[in-house]
């Protein structure tokens, strides 16, 4: 399984935590709490990856930290 970067920020205007995976364009989720945002982005990532594979596309490589 690929391991991707997750970015989480608090949105004052939406009053929630917004999570995204930079390597998977458009893969975003939100939650009322930080933990909820983590759970939601995991589900979103799973669905996003499933869609990429069903379309026959290659998965983007994860960014690696040195």
N, C-alpha and C positions, 0 to 999 in steps of 0.2 A: 504494500500500500504506500502511496506517495505521502510525503509529509510536507504540507504547505504552510506558508506564513499566514498568520491571522493578525489583522489589525482591528483593534477595538477602541472606539471613542465614545464619549458621552455627548449626545446631541441635546443642547438646551432647548432648541426650538421644538424638538419632538419629544423631549423629556424621556429619553430612553437611551440604551447603549446600542450602538450600531457596529456590527462586525462585518468585515469583508476579507476576502482572500485575494490579494493582489495578483497572484499568478493565474487565477481563474476569473477572467473579466466578467463582471456583472454578478458575481457570486456574493450576495450580501444577505444579512439577516439582522434582526433586532430583538431586544428583550428589555423588560423592565429592570432587570438586574444584570450585573456582569456575568454571573453564572448562567442565567437564562440565555443571554446572547451567545455564550460559548456553545450551549446545547443546540441552539437554533442554527448556528453557522455550521456545526457538524452535520446536521440534517441537510442543510442547503448544499454543502460540499458533496455529500454522498449523491444527491440527486443531480447535481451539476456534472459530476464525473460520469454518472450513469448515462446522462444525455450525450456527453461527448463521445463516449465509447459506442453507444447505439448508432450515432451518426457516422461512425467509422473514422473519427478524427483521432489524432495522437494527443495524449495528455501533455500539458505543458510541464516542463521540468521544474521542480521546486527550487527556490533560491536557497543557496547554501551559505552559511556563515563560516568564515575561516577560523 
